[in-house]
Amino acid sequence: MPKSPSARKTTPARKSSSRKPVLYGAGVVLAAALLGYVSYQATAPDHSDPSSSSVADVAADPDEGVYPELAKLARRDAGDKLAQGRADAPVVLIEYADFKCGYCGKFARDTEPALVKKYVDNGTLRIEWRNFPIFGAESEAAARAAWAAGQQNRFWQFHAAAYAEGAKEKGFGKDRLKALAREAGVADLDRFARDADSSEASAAVGKDQEQGYGIGATSTPSFLINGRPIAGAQPAETFTRAIEAAAEKARNTEDAKSGRGGKNAEGAAK
């Protein structure tokens, strides 16, 4: 099956031993989830063929391709400066991305703002960012800079500036990153520079990066929506279908726990 042009693959720069999929709490179910994720990436839809869109896959069976163990990777930390949306939102979208990735920029400009307006703003969706720099030293530097901007609560503004049309073509050297921080409204640029070069920044980026490698991601952007893997900057409808399916499943689960599901079923039977 042809590979999607939206999922840019690469050979990571780290030692191969650190890139093998990691079993987060070993078990057959999780092993299958990891293998499913890798398999999905290997057969991501070809946008040149509309009939191969993953929209149909999501719509056909909302439960198929959803792995509960991968859903547990959502941090739901109210203090996470690289996330937006309620910590208790029913749906969490985790994005593994690189600021030098053109398709990540396409998602950030063309798809994400609409998802924020439609789902984050009404409390349905939470978006958690994972720095996944895979294109070399400038990718690493941009990831640390984004984390540093986040320490002054300007991550998403930095994210928007770094993904603006034509931004990546200017590179991510030290002076350029400082200019992006200024554009993002980072108040203390000296602190920003210190934070970007700190061991804390390296550790935070490394933690995100290893999580990405651990689930078998080798391309950007890669996403998890309540445990459903999505590879590449897919059409907006793919994300909408996945979010709607996850939200409905969350509602049904909550209704079942509260007993409303049984009452509704009884009413329907009458």
Backbone hydrogen bonds, N-H to C=O, Kabsch-Sander energy under -0.5 kcal/mol:
donor,donor_aa,acceptor,acceptor_aa,energy
7,A,4,S,-0.9
8,R,6,S,-0.8
8,R,220,T,-1.7
10,T,218,T,-1.7
18,S,15,K,-1.5
19,R,16,S,-1.6
20,K,17,S,-0.6
22,V,214,G,-1.9
24,Y,22,V,-1.0
25,G,23,L,-1.6
31,A,27,G,-2.3
32,A,28,V,-2.3
33,A,29,V,-1.8
34,L,30,L,-2.7
35,L,31,A,-2.4
36,G,32,A,-2.6
37,Y,33,A,-2.2
38,V,34,L,-2.3
39,S,35,L,-2.7
40,Y,36,G,-2.3
41,Q,37,Y,-2.1
42,A,38,V,-2.1
43,T,39,S,-1.1
43,T,40,Y,-0.6
44,A,41,Q,-1.3
47,H,45,P,-0.7
49,D,46,D,-2.1
52,S,49,D,-2.5
53,S,50,P,-1.5
56,A,53,S,-0.9
57,D,53,S,-0.5
58,V,54,S,-2.1
59,A,55,V,-2.4
60,A,56,A,-2.3
61,D,57,D,-1.2
64,E,61,D,-1.0
66,V,63,D,-1.5
67,Y,227,G,-2.1
70,L,67,Y,-1.0
71,A,67,Y,-1.5
72,K,68,P,-1.1
73,L,70,L,-1.6
74,A,71,A,-1.6
78,A,76,R,-0.7
80,D,77,D,-2.1
81,K,79,G,-0.5
83,A,80,D,-0.9
84,Q,127,I,-2.2
89,A,86,R,-1.5
91,V,124,T,-1.9
93,L,126,R,-3.1
94,I,92,V,-0.6
94,I,224,L,-3.0
95,E,93,L,-0.5
95,E,128,E,-2.5
96,Y,222,S,-3.1
97,A,95,E,-0.6
97,A,130,R,-1.9
101,C,98,D,-1.7
102,G,100,K,-0.6
105,G,101,C,-1.8
106,K,102,G,-1.9
107,F,103,Y,-2.2
108,A,104,C,-2.5
109,R,105,G,-2.3
110,D,106,K,-3.1
111,T,107,F,-1.8
112,E,107,F,-2.9
114,A,111,T,-0.5
115,L,111,T,-1.6
116,V,112,E,-2.6
117,K,113,P,-2.3
118,K,114,A,-2.4
119,Y,115,L,-2.9
120,V,115,L,-1.3
121,D,116,V,-2.7
123,G,120,V,-1.7
124,T,119,Y,-1.7
125,L,119,Y,-1.8
126,R,91,V,-2.2
127,I,84,Q,-2.8
128,E,93,L,-2.9
128,E,126,R,-0.5
129,W,82,L,-2.5
129,W,127,I,-0.5
130,R,95,E,-2.6
132,F,97,A,-2.7
134,I,132,F,-0.5
140,E,136,G,-2.0
141,A,137,A,-2.5
142,A,138,E,-2.6
143,A,139,S,-2.2
144,R,140,E,-2.3
145,A,141,A,-2.3
146,A,142,A,-2.5
147,W,143,A,-2.1
148,A,144,R,-2.4
149,A,145,A,-2.6
150,G,146,A,-1.8
151,Q,147,W,-1.1
152,Q,149,A,-1.3
153,N,150,G,-2.1
154,R,149,A,-2.2
158,F,154,R,-2.2
159,H,155,F,-3.1
160,A,156,W,-2.0
161,A,157,Q,-2.0
162,A,158,F,-3.0
163,Y,159,H,-1.5
164,A,161,A,-0.9
167,A,164,A,-2.5
170,K,167,A,-1.4
171,G,168,K,-1.5
177,L,173,G,-2.6
178,K,174,K,-1.9
179,A,175,D,-2.0
180,L,176,R,-2.3
181,A,177,L,-2.2
182,R,178,K,-2.3
183,E,179,A,-2.5
184,A,180,L,-2.1
185,G,182,R,-1.3
186,V,181,A,-2.6
189,L,187,A,-0.8
192,F,188,D,-2.2
193,A,189,L,-2.2
194,R,190,D,-2.0
195,D,191,R,-3.2
196,A,192,F,-2.6
197,D,193,A,-1.3
198,S,195,D,-1.3
202,S,198,S,-1.7
203,A,199,S,-2.4
204,A,200,E,-2.4
205,V,201,A,-2.5
206,G,202,S,-2.5
207,K,203,A,-2.2
208,D,204,A,-1.8
209,Q,205,V,-2.7
210,E,206,G,-2.6
211,Q,207,K,-1.7
212,G,208,D,-2.1
213,Y,209,Q,-2.4
214,G,210,E,-2.5
215,I,211,Q,-1.4
216,G,213,Y,-1.5
217,A,212,G,-2.2
220,T,8,R,-1.7
222,S,96,Y,-1.9
223,F,230,I,-2.6
224,L,94,I,-1.9
225,I,228,R,-2.1
226,N,92,V,-2.1
226,N,224,L,-0.6
228,R,225,I,-1.3
230,I,223,F,-2.2
232,G,221,P,-2.7
232,G,230,I,-0.5
233,A,6,S,-0.8
234,Q,232,G,-2.2
238,T,235,P,-1.5
239,F,235,P,-1.0
240,T,236,A,-2.4
241,R,237,E,-2.8
242,A,238,T,-2.1
243,I,239,F,-2.7
244,E,240,T,-2.7
245,A,241,R,-2.6
246,A,242,A,-2.2
247,A,243,I,-2.6
248,E,244,E,-2.5
249,K,245,A,-2.2
250,A,246,A,-2.2
251,R,247,A,-2.4
252,N,248,E,-2.6
253,T,249,K,-2.3
254,E,250,A,-2.3
255,D,251,R,-2.6
256,A,252,N,-2.3
257,K,253,T,-2.0
258,S,254,E,-2.0
259,G,255,D,-1.1
260,R,255,D,-1.2
261,G,255,D,-1.7
263,K,259,G,-1.6
264,N,260,R,-2.8
265,A,261,G,-2.4
266,E,262,G,-2.5
267,G,263,K,-2.7
268,A,264,N,-2.4
269,A,265,A,-2.0
270,K,266,E,-1.7
